Amino acid sequence: MAIDLTSIYKKYKGLWVALDKNWKLVSYDKDIKKAHKKATIKGFEQPIMFKVPTKNTAYFG
């Protein structure tokens, strides 16, 4: 199943984002620890942490 993160990529390039289990944005920061802490404060104990790339390049695998 492919997940479209285009909207997150456009706004959060180069940042760490915390996502919930439904792949919805919970928090973000340039520091992973701060992004994770913001998510846990909001009640998300195990957010999915993802570093948004600065360049959008194709990947085939």
CHARMM-style PDB file with segment names, atoms N, HN, CA, C and O in Angstrom:
ATOM      1  N   MET     1       0.841  -1.181   0.000  1.00  0.00      PROA
ATOM      2  CA  MET     1       0.000   0.000   0.000  1.00  0.00      PROA
ATOM      3  C   MET     1       0.884   1.241   0.000  1.00  0.00      PROA
ATOM      4  O   MET     1       1.710   1.420   0.895  1.00  0.00      PROA
ATOM      5  N   ALA     2       0.714   2.078  -0.982  1.00  0.00      PROA
ATOM      6  HN  ALA     2       0.042   1.933  -1.709  1.00  0.00      PROA
ATOM      7  CA  ALA     2       1.481   3.316  -1.076  1.00  0.00      PROA
ATOM      8  C   ALA     2       0.813   4.406  -0.243  1.00  0.00      PROA
ATOM      9  O   ALA     2      -0.412   4.507  -0.186  1.00  0.00      PROA
ATOM     10  N   ILE     3       1.640   5.209   0.393  1.00  0.00      PROA
ATOM     11  HN  ILE     3       2.636   5.127   0.347  1.00  0.00      PROA
ATOM     12  CA  ILE     3       1.137   6.305   1.214  1.00  0.00      PROA
ATOM     13  C   ILE     3       1.625   7.614   0.596  1.00  0.00      PROA
ATOM     14  O   ILE     3       2.826   7.792   0.389  1.00  0.00      PROA
ATOM     15  N   ASP     4       0.716   8.514   0.305  1.00  0.00      PROA
ATOM     16  HN  ASP     4      -0.259   8.369   0.473  1.00  0.00      PROA
ATOM     17  CA  ASP     4       1.055   9.786  -0.321  1.00  0.00      PROA
ATOM     18  C   ASP     4       1.415  10.813   0.751  1.00  0.00      PROA
ATOM     19  O   ASP     4       0.558  11.273   1.505  1.00  0.00      PROA
ATOM     20  N   LEU     5       2.693  11.159   0.802  1.00  0.00      PROA
ATOM     21  HN  LEU     5       3.389  10.785   0.190  1.00  0.00      PROA
ATOM     22  CA  LEU     5       3.171  12.150   1.767  1.00  0.00      PROA
ATOM     23  C   LEU     5       3.510  13.478   1.080  1.00  0.00      PROA
ATOM     24  O   LEU     5       4.266  14.284   1.624  1.00  0.00      PROA
ATOM     25  N   THR     6       2.959  13.703  -0.100  1.00  0.00      PROA
ATOM     26  HN  THR     6       2.344  13.049  -0.542  1.00  0.00      PROA
ATOM     27  CA  THR     6       3.266  14.901  -0.876  1.00  0.00      PROA
ATOM     28  C   THR     6       2.975  16.185  -0.111  1.00  0.00      PROA
ATOM     29  O   THR     6       3.791  17.107  -0.117  1.00  0.00      PROA
ATOM     30  N   SER     7       1.836  16.254   0.538  1.00  0.00      PROA
ATOM     31  HN  SER     7       1.173  15.505   0.542  1.00  0.00      PROA
ATOM     32  CA  SER     7       1.482  17.484   1.263  1.00  0.00      PROA
ATOM     33  C   SER     7       2.439  17.731   2.429  1.00  0.00      PROA
ATOM     34  O   SER     7       2.763  18.879   2.734  1.00  0.00      PROA
ATOM     35  N   ILE     8       2.887  16.665   3.074  1.00  0.00      PROA
ATOM     36  HN  ILE     8       2.624  15.733   2.825  1.00  0.00      PROA
ATOM     37  CA  ILE     8       3.856  16.808   4.166  1.00  0.00      PROA
ATOM     38  C   ILE     8       5.204  17.241   3.607  1.00  0.00      PROA
ATOM     39  O   ILE     8       5.873  18.095   4.188  1.00  0.00      PROA
ATOM     40  N   TYR     9       5.605  16.656   2.481  1.00  0.00      PROA
ATOM     41  HN  TYR     9       5.061  15.962   2.009  1.00  0.00      PROA
ATOM     42  CA  TYR     9       6.882  17.011   1.866  1.00  0.00      PROA
ATOM     43  C   TYR     9       6.932  18.495   1.515  1.00  0.00      PROA
ATOM     44  O   TYR     9       7.930  19.162   1.787  1.00  0.00      PROA
ATOM     45  N   LYS    10       5.873  19.010   0.918  1.00  0.00      PROA
ATOM     46  HN  LYS    10       5.062  18.468   0.697  1.00  0.00      PROA
ATOM     47  CA  LYS    10       5.869  20.406   0.474  1.00  0.00      PROA
ATOM     48  C   LYS    10       6.069  21.389   1.621  1.00  0.00      PROA
ATOM     49  O   LYS    10       6.756  22.397   1.460  1.00  0.00      PROA
ATOM     50  N   LYS    11       5.479  21.105   2.768  1.00  0.00      PROA
ATOM     51  HN  LYS    11       4.921  20.286   2.899  1.00  0.00      PROA
ATOM     52  CA  LYS    11       5.503  22.063   3.876  1.00  0.00      PROA
ATOM     53  C   LYS    11       6.630  21.821   4.880  1.00  0.00      PROA
ATOM     54  O   LYS    11       7.062  22.759   5.551  1.00  0.00      PROA
ATOM     55  N   TYR    12       7.115  20.577   4.996  1.00  0.00      PROA
ATOM     56  HN  TYR    12       6.763  19.816   4.451  1.00  0.00      PROA
ATOM     57  CA  TYR    12       8.036  20.241   6.077  1.00  0.00      PROA
ATOM     58  C   TYR    12       9.386  19.709   5.592  1.00  0.00      PROA
ATOM     59  O   TYR    12       9.999  18.890   6.276  1.00  0.00      PROA
ATOM     60  N   LYS    13       9.858  20.153   4.430  1.00  0.00      PROA
ATOM     61  HN  LYS    13       9.359  20.818   3.874  1.00  0.00      PROA
ATOM     62  CA  LYS    13      11.141  19.709   3.876  1.00  0.00      PROA
ATOM     63  C   LYS    13      12.262  19.885   4.893  1.00  0.00      PROA
ATOM     64  O   LYS    13      12.410  20.951   5.490  1.00  0.00      PROA
ATOM     65  N   GLY    14      13.052  18.824   5.084  1.00  0.00      PROA
ATOM     66  HN  GLY    14      12.931  17.957   4.598  1.00  0.00      PROA
ATOM     67  CA  GLY    14      14.213  18.896   5.960  1.00  0.00      PROA
ATOM     68  C   GLY    14      13.910  18.791   7.443  1.00  0.00      PROA
ATOM     69  O   GLY    14      14.830  18.854   8.258  1.00  0.00      PROA
ATOM     70  N   LEU    15      12.653  18.634   7.816  1.00  0.00      PROA
ATOM     71  HN  LEU    15      11.906  18.583   7.153  1.00  0.00      PROA
ATOM     72  CA  LEU    15      12.275  18.561   9.227  1.00  0.00      PROA
ATOM     73  C   LEU    15      11.912  17.134   9.628  1.00  0.00      PROA
ATOM     74  O   LEU    15      11.597  16.295   8.783  1.00  0.00      PROA
ATOM     75  N   TRP    16      11.963  16.880  10.920  1.00  0.00      PROA
ATOM     76  HN  TRP    16      12.219  17.561  11.606  1.00  0.00      PROA
ATOM     77  CA  TRP    16      11.466  15.628  11.475  1.00  0.00      PROA
ATOM     78  C   TRP    16       9.983  15.796  11.733  1.00  0.00      PROA
ATOM     79  O   TRP    16       9.560  16.794  12.316  1.00  0.00      PROA
ATOM     80  N   VAL    17       9.193  14.827  11.303  1.00  0.00      PROA
ATOM     81  HN  VAL    17       9.536  14.016  10.829  1.00  0.00      PROA
ATOM     82  CA  VAL    17       7.765  14.858  11.574  1.00  0.00      PROA
ATOM     83  C   VAL    17       7.380  13.617  12.369  1.00  0.00      PROA
ATOM     84  O   VAL    17       7.962  12.545  12.200  1.00  0.00      PROA
ATOM     85  N   ALA    18       6.402  13.780  13.227  1.00  0.00      PROA
ATOM     86  HN  ALA    18       5.929  14.650  13.364  1.00  0.00      PROA
ATOM     87  CA  ALA    18       5.834  12.661  13.981  1.00  0.00      PROA
ATOM     88  C   ALA    18       4.448  12.408  13.414  1.00  0.00      PROA
ATOM     89  O   ALA    18       3.634  13.324  13.292  1.00  0.00      PROA
ATOM     90  N   LEU    19       4.192  11.152  13.070  1.00  0.00      PROA
ATOM     91  HN  LEU    19       4.853  10.409  13.169  1.00  0.00      PROA
ATOM     92  CA  LEU    19       2.921  10.773  12.471  1.00  0.00      PROA
ATOM     93  C   LEU    19       2.212   9.772  13.368  1.00  0.00      PROA
ATOM     94  O   LEU    19       2.855   8.986  14.063  1.00  0.00      PROA
ATOM     95  N   ASP    20       0.884   9.803  13.351  1.00  0.00      PROA
ATOM     96  HN  ASP    20       0.361  10.441  12.786  1.00  0.00      PROA
ATOM     97  CA  ASP    20       0.138   8.806  14.117  1.00  0.00      PROA
ATOM     98  C   ASP    20       0.008   7.525  13.287  1.00  0.00      PROA
ATOM     99  O   ASP    20       0.535   7.449  12.177  1.00  0.00      PROA
ATOM    100  N   LYS    21      -0.685   6.531  13.818  1.00  0.00      PROA
ATOM    101  HN  LYS    21      -1.113   6.594  14.720  1.00  0.00      PROA
ATOM    102  CA  LYS    21      -0.775   5.239  13.124  1.00  0.00      PROA
ATOM    103  C   LYS    21      -1.549   5.322  11.811  1.00  0.00      PROA
ATOM    104  O   LYS    21      -1.467   4.410  10.988  1.00  0.00      PROA
ATOM    105  N   ASN    22      -2.295   6.402  11.608  1.00  0.00      PROA
ATOM    106  HN  ASN    22      -2.361   7.143  12.276  1.00  0.00      PROA
ATOM    107  CA  ASN    22      -3.031   6.619  10.354  1.00  0.00      PROA
ATOM    108  C   ASN    22      -2.274   7.549   9.405  1.00  0.00      PROA
ATOM    109  O   ASN    22      -2.843   8.031   8.426  1.00  0.00      PROA
ATOM    110  N   TRP    23      -1.000   7.802   9.687  1.00  0.00      PROA
ATOM    111  HN  TRP    23      -0.537   7.410  10.482  1.00  0.00      PROA
ATOM    112  CA  TRP    23      -0.107   8.630   8.887  1.00  0.00      PROA
ATOM    113  C   TRP    23      -0.546  10.094   8.848  1.00  0.00      PROA
ATOM    114  O   TRP    23      -0.318  10.786   7.856  1.00  0.00      PROA
ATOM    115  N   LYS    24      -1.169  10.560   9.918  1.00  0.00      PROA
ATOM    116  HN  LYS    24      -1.354   9.998  10.724  1.00  0.00      PROA
ATOM    117  CA  LYS    24      -1.542  11.976  10.031  1.00  0.00      PROA
ATOM    118  C   LYS    24      -0.467  12.688  10.850  1.00  0.00      PROA
ATOM    119  O   LYS    24       0.050  12.137  11.822  1.00  0.00      PROA
ATOM    120  N   LEU    25      -0.140  13.900  10.457  1.00  0.00      PROA
ATOM    121  HN  LEU    25      -0.560  14.349   9.668  1.00  0.00      PROA
ATOM    122  CA  LEU    25       0.885  14.682  11.134  1.00  0.00      PROA
ATOM    123  C   LEU    25       0.455  15.033  12.552  1.00  0.00      PROA
ATOM    124  O   LEU    25      -0.655  15.514  12.780  1.00  0.00      PROA
ATOM    125  N   VAL    26       1.356  14.782  13.499  1.00  0.00      PROA
ATOM    126  HN  VAL    26       2.258  14.391  13.313  1.00  0.00      PROA
ATOM    127  CA  VAL    26       1.086  15.070  14.902  1.00  0.00      PROA
ATOM    128  C   VAL    26       1.944  16.247  15.365  1.00  0.00      PROA
ATOM    129  O   VAL    26       1.457  17.144  16.054  1.00  0.00      PROA
ATOM    130  N   SER    27       3.227  16.239  14.983  1.00  0.00      PROA
ATOM    131  HN  SER    27       3.622  15.510  14.424  1.00  0.00      PROA
ATOM    132  CA  SER    27       4.130  17.329  15.352  1.00  0.00      PROA
ATOM    133  C   SER    27       5.313  17.344  14.393  1.00  0.00      PROA
ATOM    134  O   SER    27       5.495  16.430  13.589  1.00  0.00      PROA
ATOM    135  N   TYR    28       6.115  18.405  14.498  1.00  0.00      PROA
ATOM    136  HN  TYR    28       5.967  19.148  15.151  1.00  0.00      PROA
ATOM    137  CA  TYR    28       7.310  18.516  13.658  1.00  0.00      PROA
ATOM    138  C   TYR    28       8.321  19.430  14.341  1.00  0.00      PROA
ATOM    139  O   TYR    28       7.968  20.258  15.180  1.00  0.00      PROA
ATOM    140  N   ASP    29       9.583  19.262  13.963  1.00  0.00      PROA
ATOM    141  HN  ASP    29       9.870  18.589  13.281  1.00  0.00      PROA
ATOM    142  CA  ASP    29      10.659  20.112  14.474  1.00  0.00      PROA
ATOM    143  C   ASP    29      11.919  19.770  13.687  1.00  0.00      PROA
ATOM    144  O   ASP    29      11.970  18.735  13.022  1.00  0.00      PROA
ATOM    145  N   LYS    30      12.936  20.629  13.756  1.00  0.00      PROA
ATOM    146  HN  LYS    30      12.894  21.469  14.296  1.00  0.00      PROA
ATOM    147  CA  LYS    30      14.194  20.293  13.098  1.00  0.00      PROA
ATOM    148  C   LYS    30      15.010  19.308  13.936  1.00  0.00      PROA
ATOM    149  O   LYS    30      15.974  18.719  13.445  1.00  0.00      PROA
ATOM    150  N   ASP    31      14.625  19.132  15.192  1.00  0.00      PROA
ATOM    151  HN  ASP    31      13.843  19.610  15.591  1.00  0.00      PROA
ATOM    152  CA  ASP    31      15.293  18.189  16.090  1.00  0.00      PROA
ATOM    153  C   ASP    31      14.353  17.019  16.380  1.00  0.00      PROA
ATOM    154  O   ASP    31      13.206  17.229  16.774  1.00  0.00      PROA
ATOM    155  N   ILE    32      14.827  15.800  16.189  1.00  0.00      PROA
ATOM    156  HN  ILE    32      15.759  15.629  15.869  1.00  0.00      PROA
ATOM    157  CA  ILE    32      13.974  14.618  16.367  1.00  0.00      PROA
ATOM    158  C   ILE    32      13.453  14.496  17.797  1.00  0.00      PROA
ATOM    159  O   ILE    32      12.298  14.127  18.008  1.00  0.00      PROA
ATOM    160  N   LYS    33      14.291  14.802  18.768  1.00  0.00      PROA
ATOM    161  HN  LYS    33      15.229  15.103  18.596  1.00  0.00      PROA
ATOM    162  CA  LYS    33      13.859  14.675  20.164  1.00  0.00      PROA
ATOM    163  C   LYS    33      12.727  15.650  20.490  1.00  0.00      PROA
ATOM    164  O   LYS    33      11.787  15.305  21.206  1.00  0.00      PROA
ATOM    165  N   LYS    34      12.827  16.864  19.962  1.00  0.00      PROA
ATOM    166  HN  LYS    34      13.590  17.145  19.381  1.00  0.00      PROA
ATOM    167  CA  LYS    34      11.783  17.863  20.211  1.00  0.00      PROA
ATOM    168  C   LYS    34      10.480  17.474  19.516  1.00  0.00      PROA
ATOM    169  O   LYS    34       9.402  17.624  20.091  1.00  0.00      PROA
ATOM    170  N   ALA    35      10.573  16.976  18.283  1.00  0.00      PROA
ATOM    171  HN  ALA    35      11.449  16.854  17.816  1.00  0.00      PROA
ATOM    172  CA  ALA    35       9.372  16.543  17.563  1.00  0.00      PROA
ATOM    173  C   ALA    35       8.707  15.382  18.294  1.00  0.00      PROA
ATOM    174  O   ALA    35       7.483  15.332  18.406  1.00  0.00      PROA
ATOM    175  N   HSD    36       9.517  14.450  18.789  1.00  0.00      PROA
ATOM    176  HN  HSD    36      10.512  14.491  18.698  1.00  0.00      PROA
ATOM    177  CA  HSD    36       8.980  13.295  19.522  1.00  0.00      PROA
ATOM    178  C   HSD    36       8.330  13.745  20.826  1.00  0.00      PROA
ATOM    179  O   HSD    36       7.250  13.273  21.180  1.00  0.00      PROA
ATOM    180  N   LYS    37       8.984  14.650  21.535  1.00  0.00      PROA
ATOM    181  HN  LYS    37       9.862  15.034  21.247  1.00  0.00      PROA
ATOM    182  CA  LYS    37       8.440  15.130  22.808  1.00  0.00      PROA
ATOM    183  C   LYS    37       7.101  15.844  22.601  1.00  0.00      PROA
ATOM    184  O   LYS    37       6.166  15.645  23.377  1.00  0.00      PROA
ATOM    185  N   LYS    38       7.006  16.668  21.564  1.00  0.00      PROA
ATOM    186  HN  LYS    38       7.765  16.830  20.933  1.00  0.00      PROA
ATOM    187  CA  LYS    38       5.748  17.361  21.266  1.00  0.00      PROA
ATOM    188  C   LYS    38       4.627  16.353  21.006  1.00  0.00      PROA
ATOM    189  O   LYS    38       3.489  16.555  21.430  1.00  0.00      PROA
ATOM    190  N   ALA    39       4.959  15.275  20.309  1.00  0.00      PROA
ATOM    191  HN  ALA    39       5.883  15.111  19.964  1.00  0.00      PROA
ATOM    192  CA  ALA    39       3.951  14.246  20.008  1.00  0.00      PROA
ATOM    193  C   ALA    39       3.513  13.519  21.271  1.00  0.00      PROA
ATOM    194  O   ALA    39       2.324  13.258  21.455  1.00  0.00      PROA
ATOM    195  N   THR    40       4.462  13.189  22.143  1.00  0.00      PROA
ATOM    196  HN  THR    40       5.428  13.402  21.994  1.00  0.00      PROA
ATOM    197  CA  THR    40       4.099  12.470  23.367  1.00  0.00      PROA
ATOM    198  C   THR    40       3.285  13.364  24.304  1.00  0.00      PROA
ATOM    199  O   THR    40       2.399  12.877  25.006  1.00  0.00      PROA
ATOM    200  N   ILE    41       3.575  14.649  24.320  1.00  0.00      PROA
ATOM    201  HN  ILE    41       4.295  15.045  23.749  1.00  0.00      PROA
ATOM    202  CA  ILE    41       2.785  15.585  25.130  1.00  0.00      PROA
ATOM    203  C   ILE    41       1.330  15.609  24.642  1.00  0.00      PROA
ATOM    204  O   ILE    41       0.404  15.777  25.435  1.00  0.00      PROA
ATOM    205  N   LYS    42       1.144  15.440  23.332  1.00  0.00      PROA
ATOM    206  HN  LYS    42       1.896  15.304  22.688  1.00  0.00      PROA
ATOM    207  CA  LYS    42      -0.206  15.410  22.762  1.00  0.00      PROA
ATOM    208  C   LYS    42      -0.896  14.060  22.958  1.00  0.00      PROA
ATOM    209  O   LYS    42      -2.047  13.885  22.556  1.00  0.00      PROA
ATOM    210  N   GLY    43      -0.191  13.104  23.579  1.00  0.00      PROA
ATOM    211  HN  GLY    43       0.744  13.246  23.906  1.00  0.00      PROA
ATOM    212  CA  GLY    43      -0.812  11.815  23.874  1.00  0.00      PROA
ATOM    213  C   GLY    43      -0.441  10.675  22.941  1.00  0.00      PROA
ATOM    214  O   GLY    43      -1.002   9.585  23.055  1.00  0.00      PROA
ATOM    215  N   PHE    44       0.481  10.896  22.032  1.00  0.00      PROA
ATOM    216  HN  PHE    44       0.937  11.782  21.940  1.00  0.00      PROA
ATOM    217  CA  PHE    44       0.924   9.851  21.115  1.00  0.00      PROA
ATOM    218  C   PHE    44       2.214   9.240  21.660  1.00  0.00      PROA
ATOM    219  O   PHE    44       3.294   9.808  21.500  1.00  0.00      PROA
ATOM    220  N   GLU    45       2.092   8.079  22.305  1.00  0.00      PROA
ATOM    221  HN  GLU    45       1.214   7.617  22.435  1.00  0.00      PROA
ATOM    222  CA  GLU    45       3.231   7.469  22.983  1.00  0.00      PROA
ATOM    223  C   GLU    45       4.262   6.883  22.025  1.00  0.00      PROA
ATOM    224  O   GLU    45       5.455   6.900  22.327  1.00  0.00      PROA
ATOM    225  N   GLN    46       3.832   6.370  20.887  1.00  0.00      PROA
ATOM    226  HN  GLN    46       2.863   6.356  20.641  1.00  0.00      PROA
ATOM    227  CA  GLN    46       4.755   5.777  19.922  1.00  0.00      PROA
ATOM    228  C   GLN    46       4.489   6.322  18.517  1.00  0.00      PROA
ATOM    229  O   GLN    46       3.996   5.597  17.653  1.00  0.00      PROA
ATOM    230  N   PRO    47       4.813   7.593  18.286  1.00  0.00      PROA
ATOM    231  CA  PRO    47       4.584   8.154  16.957  1.00  0.00      PROA
ATOM    232  C   PRO    47       5.584   7.585  15.948  1.00  0.00      PROA
ATOM    233  O   PRO    47       6.669   7.134  16.315  1.00  0.00      PROA
ATOM    234  N   ILE    48       5.206   7.614  14.702  1.00  0.00      PROA
ATOM    235  HN  ILE    48       4.325   7.980  14.403  1.00  0.00      PROA
ATOM    236  CA  ILE    48       6.107   7.219  13.621  1.00  0.00      PROA
ATOM    237  C   ILE    48       6.957   8.443  13.310  1.00  0.00      PROA
ATOM    238  O   ILE    48       6.425   9.481  12.916  1.00  0.00      PROA
ATOM    239  N   MET    49       8.271   8.334  13.481  1.00  0.00      PROA
ATOM    240  HN  MET    49       8.703   7.490  13.800  1.00  0.00      PROA
ATOM    241  CA  MET    49       9.169   9.457  13.236  1.00  0.00      PROA
ATOM    242  C   MET    49       9.733   9.339  11.823  1.00  0.00      PROA
ATOM    243  O   MET    49      10.166   8.267  11.402  1.00  0.00      PROA
ATOM    244  N   PHE    50       9.721  10.451  11.105  1.00  0.00      PROA
ATOM    245  HN  PHE    50       9.370  11.322  11.447  1.00  0.00      PROA
ATOM    246  CA  PHE    50      10.125  10.450   9.703  1.00  0.00      PROA
ATOM    247  C   PHE    50      10.845  11.747   9.378  1.00  0.00      PROA
ATOM    248  O   PHE    50      10.327  12.834   9.628  1.00  0.00      PROA
ATOM    249  N   LYS    51      12.052  11.626   8.813  1.00  0.00      PROA
ATOM    250  HN  LYS    51      12.474  10.742   8.610  1.00  0.00      PROA
ATOM    251  CA  LYS    51      12.808  12.806   8.374  1.00  0.00      PROA
ATOM    252  C   LYS    51      12.413  13.093   6.931  1.00  0.00      PROA
ATOM    253  O   LYS    51      12.676  12.289   6.036  1.00  0.00      PROA
ATOM    254  N   VAL    52      11.784  14.234   6.712  1.00  0.00      PROA
ATOM    255  HN  VAL    52      11.571  14.887   7.439  1.00  0.00      PROA
ATOM    256  CA  VAL    52      11.334  14.608   5.373  1.00  0.00      PROA
ATOM    257  C   VAL    52      12.557  15.034   4.564  1.00  0.00      PROA
ATOM    258  O   VAL    52      13.297  15.922   4.986  1.00  0.00      PROA
ATOM    259  N   PRO    53      12.773  14.414   3.414  1.00  0.00      PROA
ATOM    260  CA  PRO    53      13.955  14.766   2.619  1.00  0.00      PROA
ATOM    261  C   PRO    53      13.869  16.194   2.081  1.00  0.00      PROA
ATOM    262  O   PRO    53      12.781  16.749   1.931  1.00  0.00      PROA
ATOM    263  N   THR    54      15.025  16.774   1.796  1.00  0.00      PROA
ATOM    264  HN  THR    54      15.909  16.324   1.918  1.00  0.00      PROA
ATOM    265  CA  THR    54      15.049  18.128   1.243  1.00  0.00      PROA
ATOM    266  C   THR    54      14.814  18.116  -0.261  1.00  0.00      PROA
ATOM    267  O   THR    54      14.372  19.113  -0.832  1.00  0.00      PROA
ATOM    268  N   LYS    55      15.110  16.983  -0.907  1.00  0.00      PROA
ATOM    269  HN  LYS    55      15.469  16.173  -0.443  1.00  0.00      PROA
ATOM    270  CA  LYS    55      14.874  16.843  -2.348  1.00  0.00      PROA
ATOM    271  C   LYS    55      13.917  15.689  -2.577  1.00  0.00      PROA
ATOM    272  O   LYS    55      14.010  14.649  -1.925  1.00  0.00      PROA
ATOM    273  N   ASN    56      13.006  15.882  -3.501  1.00  0.00      PROA
ATOM    274  HN  ASN    56      12.930  16.727  -4.030  1.00  0.00      PROA
ATOM    275  CA  ASN    56      12.048  14.840  -3.844  1.00  0.00      PROA
ATOM    276  C   ASN    56      12.586  14.079  -5.050  1.00  0.00      PROA
ATOM    277  O   ASN    56      12.464  14.542  -6.184  1.00  0.00      PROA
ATOM    278  N   THR    57      13.177  12.924  -4.810  1.00  0.00      PROA
ATOM    279  HN  THR    57      13.276  12.548  -3.889  1.00  0.00      PROA
ATOM    280  CA  THR    57      13.742  12.126  -5.888  1.00  0.00      PROA
ATOM    281  C   THR    57      12.978  10.817  -6.020  1.00  0.00      PROA
ATOM    282  O   THR    57      12.436  10.295  -5.047  1.00  0.00      PROA
ATOM    283  N   ALA    58      12.946  10.312  -7.212  1.00  0.00      PROA
ATOM    284  HN  ALA    58      13.387  10.736  -8.003  1.00  0.00      PROA
ATOM    285  CA  ALA    58      12.243   9.053  -7.469  1.00  0.00      PROA
ATOM    286  C   ALA    58      13.055   7.877  -6.940  1.00  0.00      PROA
ATOM    287  O   ALA    58      14.286   7.890  -6.959  1.00  0.00      PROA
ATOM    288  N   TYR    59      12.343   6.866  -6.470  1.00  0.00      PROA
ATOM    289  HN  TYR    59      11.343   6.855  -6.454  1.00  0.00      PROA
ATOM    290  CA  TYR    59      12.987   5.641  -5.994  1.00  0.00      PROA
ATOM    291  C   TYR    59      12.218   4.460  -6.557  1.00  0.00      PROA
ATOM    292  O   TYR    59      10.997   4.372  -6.425  1.00  0.00      PROA
ATOM    293  N   PHE    60      12.936   3.576  -7.171  1.00  0.00      PROA
ATOM    294  HN  PHE    60      13.928   3.648  -7.278  1.00  0.00      PROA
ATOM    295  CA  PHE    60      12.327   2.349  -7.691  1.00  0.00      PROA
ATOM    296  C   PHE    60      13.000   1.180  -7.014  1.00  0.00      PROA
ATOM    297  O   PHE    60      14.228   1.088  -7.014  1.00  0.00      PROA
ATOM    298  N   GLY    61      12.223   0.289  -6.439  1.00  0.00      PROA
ATOM    299  HN  GLY    61      11.226   0.363  -6.439  1.00  0.00      PROA
ATOM    300  CA  GLY    61      12.856  -0.832  -5.740  1.00  0.00      PROA
ATOM    301  C   GLY    61      12.018  -2.061  -5.739  1.00  0.00      PROA
ATOM    302  OT1 GLY    61      12.424  -3.084  -5.187  1.00  0.00      PROA
TER     303      GLY     61
END
